[in-house]
């Protein structure tokens, strides 16, 4: 149980670091684009980036859920064998 907790804590810490990195990169890109795009274009790019980030995070969550389900299937299979 403690191993699982530690693994979850590492995942949480990794996710936090990744989020901070993404936010920093987004600010850098937006700062660069502000010089080249209109406000409407910039808003579109910002929306696109936000959606892309959300989809990547959802994909990662789904991958984690799949892995968890696979672990459960294996556990149930070993119990019933």
GUTIVO-175528 format. One line per field, with one value per residue (C-alpha): residue number from 1; residue in three letters; x, y, z. Coordinates in steps of 0.1 Angstrom, whole numbers. Layout:
N
num: NUM,...;
residuo: ALA,...;
xx: X,...;
yy: Y,...;
zz: Z,...;
//
This chain:
81
num: 1,2,3,4,5,6,7,8,9,10,11,12,13,14,15,16,17,18,19,20,21,22,23,24,25,26,27,28,29,30,31,32,33,34,35,36,37,38,39,40,41,42,43,44,45,46,47,48,49,50,51,52,53,54,55,56,57,58,59,60,61,62,63,64,65,66,67,68,69,70,71,72,73,74,75,76,77,78,79,80,81;
residuo: UNK,UNK,UNK,UNK,UNK,UNK,UNK,UNK,UNK,UNK,UNK,UNK,UNK,UNK,UNK,UNK,UNK,UNK,UNK,UNK,UNK,UNK,UNK,UNK,UNK,UNK,UNK,UNK,UNK,UNK,UNK,UNK,UNK,UNK,UNK,UNK,UNK,UNK,UNK,UNK,UNK,UNK,UNK,UNK,UNK,UNK,UNK,UNK,UNK,UNK,UNK,UNK,UNK,UNK,UNK,UNK,UNK,UNK,UNK,UNK,UNK,UNK,UNK,UNK,UNK,UNK,UNK,UNK,UNK,UNK,UNK,UNK,UNK,UNK,UNK,UNK,UNK,UNK,UNK,UNK,UNK;
xx: 0,29,45,13,11,47,41,10,30,57,31,16,50,58,24,29,64,51,22,46,69,39,27,62,65,30,39,71,53,25,49,67,34,21,45,33,-4,-36,-56,-81,-54,-37,-69,-74,-39,-44,-76,-59,-30,-54,-75,-44,-31,-65,-66,-31,-39,-71,-52,-27,-56,-72,-39,-36,-71,-64,-33,-52,-79,-53,-38,-72,-78,-45,-53,-87,-73,-47,-74,-97,-70;
yy: 0,24,16,26,58,66,59,82,109,107,109,139,156,148,162,193,199,192,217,243,237,238,271,286,275,288,322,323,313,337,365,358,355,388,406,389,382,403,400,377,354,354,344,316,303,306,286,260,256,253,226,207,207,195,167,156,155,136,111,105,100,75,57,55,42,15,4,2,-19,-42,-46,-55,-80,-97,-97,-113,-138,-150,-153,-173,-196;
zz: 0,8,-26,-43,-23,-31,-68,-67,-49,-76,-103,-87,-84,-120,-131,-112,-127,-162,-157,-145,-175,-199,-184,-187,-223,-231,-218,-238,-270,-264,-257,-290,-309,-295,-318,-349,-345,-342,-309,-326,-340,-306,-289,-313,-307,-269,-272,-294,-269,-239,-257,-268,-232,-219,-244,-236,-199,-206,-228,-200,-175,-198,-202,-164,-161,-187,-169,-136,-153,-168,-133,-119,-147,-139,-102,-108,-132,-107,-80,-102,-116;
//
